[in-house]
Each structure stands twice: as C-alpha cells, then as structure tokens.
C-alpha cells in the first residue's frame, strides 16, 4: 500500500503540481523516513492507519537523532502534503497530520551582505582566469534580480530582454515571472557574451546563459563553490551562499523604501508571509526611522 501510494503521490507532484526534481526527492525522503520509523517500532500500519500519536512520536524520534526543529517542520510539511493528496483522492477518511503541531522554531534572520561587501567579492575575482567575466556577470545577475541559484543556472539566452531591461525567470512549479535587471548586470552579461562565444558549446546546452569550461550548463554546486572561494579570498566573516545575494537584494530594496508587495512579486513568492523574512533591517536603519517618524522623537518635536 505504501509503495503504490507514494508512487501515485510522486506522479501527482510531477504532473499536476509541476514541482522540481529536488523538491519531489525531498518528499520521497520524508516518506521513506516515516516508513523506516514505523518498521523500527514493529508497526505494519498502512498510510490510512497512521495515527497522530505515531507522527508525533516520529518527530520526537528524529529530534533525538539530531534533526533540528526547522528540518522537522519541513519534513512534517512534506508528510502533510502526502496526506492531503490521499484525502483529495478519497484514499483516506481523515488526515492524521491535522492534529500534529509543528515544532517550535526560532525565526533566524539571514546574513545580508552590504553593497561594499558585494563589491569586495566582485573585486576578488581573478581577472586572469577565462571564467572571470562569467563569474562577475553571474554575481551581478543574482544580486540585481534576486534569483534562486536554480533560477540562475537555468537562465536561457531566450529569457533575456536586455533592451527592455527585463529577464524572464522560471521559478518554483515552473511559474514564470518578469524581473527587472540593472544596467550594471546587463553590462557584465554583454562583456561575458564574447567569452561565451569562444566556448565549444555542448549539444542541448546552446540556449543556457551561464556555461562551464566544457560548454555545459553551470551546476548549482559550482555556483556555491565560486561564492565560497571568493568569500574566503576576502576573509568575509559571514556564512554566505548564492541565496545570500537573494536576501541582500530584498533587504536593500526594503531599506530603500520599496513596497513589500513589489518585492514579493520580484522574488516570486506566492505568500507575502514568505517575503517578510527578507525584511531584515539593521538597527541603525530602524533607529533612523523612529527618529524621523515617531511623534515622541526629539527631532520631530524640534521640527
């Protein structure tokens, strides 16, 4: 029963939800962990026989193995999606996950780069290397457009509307959005195009913008490696990844006065609640806001 139910669930995620391979694999891993736990306690319960108590005990078990609360919450979301599918398909009468609470997690604000730190990372690129211009264009595009790493590596030449200063981005669930791109990023991309033209491009990769030395689509791991190496070069004391540029993009927009709804649209978030985590504001900005706008502030009183 488990095997067929999970197989049908995966087909549903692929065909109807159009989720990425990585997301689907995460859901499968969640279900495998649950099944393994049930087997470890000697239970042969089918999906419709799983109780809220079993699920709660499962989360406690994973926590004892060292899984953090945030990871437990993500895993519970995957299991809930599975049971929501079973309920929708009339394969179960009640959803046991509705009675299971999410683990309490603290809200951790992501590390954000300053403009000076981003410039320092760009300045650390070794211009003697053939991939230097690609890396500059890649970082400028990530920061300029707030892209996820998968959106960056999946960017096509046919997605570029540089005369109009826009790019077309394919996000989660294959949903497309148009995102403005800065003049600086456009300039770096145009410089990179002459280097790209010298590559022996592999068949099937002709339309990908960012390519490796073998003329193939740049991998996500390679982007991580490039960022980590540049961070080490300048001795940056922050834990950063490609996603840090997305955080920085949104934070700098909000600090500059951008409307949160507009930021939500550019990031491709379905819910405004997801966007709120990117509204991290430094203390000096918060203090300045209070000084300028709060009716009890000394500056306002003097005016």
FENDA-V38188 format. One record per residue. N is the residue number from 0. RES is the residue in one letter. NEAR is the number of other C-alpha atoms within 12 Angstrom. Layout:
n = [N	N]
res = [RES	RES]
near = [NEAR	NEAR]
This chain:
n = [0	1	2	3	4	5	6	7	8	9	10	11	12	13	14	15	16	17	18	19	20	21	22	23	24	25	26	27	28	29	30	31	32	33	34	35	36	37	38	39	40	41	42	43	44	45	46	47	48	49	50	51	52	53	54	55	56	57	58	59	60	61	62	63	64	65	66	67	68	69	70	71	72	73	74	75	76	77	78	79	80	81	82	83	84	85	86	87	88	89	90	91	92	93	94	95	96	97	98	99	100	101	102	103	104	105	106	107	108	109	110	111	112	113	114	115	116	117	118	119	120	121	122	123	124	125	126	127	128	129	130	131	132	133	134	135	136	137	138	139	140	141	142	143	144	145	146	147	148	149	150	151	152	153	154	155	156	157	158	159	160	161	162	163	164	165	166	167	168	169	170	171	172	173	174	175	176	177	178	179	180	181	182	183	184	185	186	187	188	189	190	191	192	193	194	195	196	197	198	199	200	201	202	203	204	205	206	207	208	209	210	211	212	213	214	215	216	217	218	219	220	221	222	223	224	225	226	227	228	229	230	231	232	233	234	235	236	237	238	239	240	241	242	243	244	245	246	247	248	249	250	251	252	253	254	255	256	257	258	259	260	261	262	263	264	265	266	267	268	269	270	271	272	273	274	275	276	277	278	279	280	281	282	283	284	285	286	287	288	289	290	291	292	293	294	295	296	297	298	299	300	301	302]
res = [X	X	X	X	X	X	X	X	X	X	X	X	X	X	X	X	X	X	X	X	X	X	X	X	X	X	X	X	X	X	X	X	X	X	X	X	X	X	X	X	X	X	X	X	X	X	X	X	X	X	X	X	X	X	X	X	X	X	X	X	X	X	X	X	X	X	X	X	X	X	X	X	X	X	X	X	X	X	X	X	X	X	X	X	X	X	X	X	X	X	X	X	X	X	X	X	X	X	X	X	X	X	X	X	X	X	X	X	X	X	X	X	X	X	X	X	X	X	X	X	X	X	X	X	X	X	X	X	X	X	X	X	X	X	X	X	X	X	X	X	X	X	X	X	X	X	X	X	X	X	X	X	X	X	X	X	X	X	X	X	X	X	X	X	X	X	X	X	X	X	X	X	X	X	X	X	X	X	X	X	X	X	X	X	X	X	X	X	X	X	X	X	X	X	X	X	X	X	X	X	X	X	X	X	X	X	X	X	X	X	X	X	X	X	X	X	X	X	X	X	X	X	X	X	X	X	X	X	X	X	X	X	X	X	X	X	X	X	X	X	X	X	X	X	X	X	X	X	X	X	X	X	X	X	X	X	X	X	X	X	X	X	X	X	X	X	X	X	X	X	X	X	X	X	X	X	X	X	X	X	X	X	X	X	X	X	X	X	X	X	X	X	X	X	X	X	X	X	X	X	X	X	X]
near = [16	26	15	14	25	31	22	21	34	31	20	23	28	21	16	15	20	20	24	23	20	17	24	29	21	25	32	29	22	31	33	21	24	38	28	20	26	27	16	14	15	11	17	18	21	20	36	24	22	29	23	24	18	26	36	27	21	33	36	25	23	26	19	13	13	13	18	20	24	21	21	33	27	24	34	37	26	32	40	31	31	39	35	27	29	30	22	16	16	14	23	20	17	23	27	28	32	21	16	25	22	24	22	13	14	11	13	12	17	25	28	33	33	24	19	14	25	30	20	22	31	30	21	26	29	19	14	9	14	20	30	27	30	38	43	39	35	48	45	36	44	44	43	39	44	44	41	35	34	31	40	42	36	30	34	25	25	17	26	26	21	25	14	16	22	24	35	30	38	30	30	26	24	21	20	20	25	26	33	32	33	26	20	24	31	30	24	27	34	25	21	28	23	16	27	33	19	16	23	16	23	17	12	12	24	22	23	28	36	44	41	31	23	19	25	24	30	33	24	25	17	26	33	28	18	31	35	25	24	30	29	20	18	21	16	24	14	18	20	30	33	41	33	34	40	39	37	42	41	44	37	31	29	27	25	17	17	18	20	27	23	20	37	30	27	35	43	32	28	18	15	20	14	20	28	25	27	35	35	27	29	22	11	12	19	17	15	18	20	17	19	18	16	15	14	13	16	14	16	15	12	10	11]
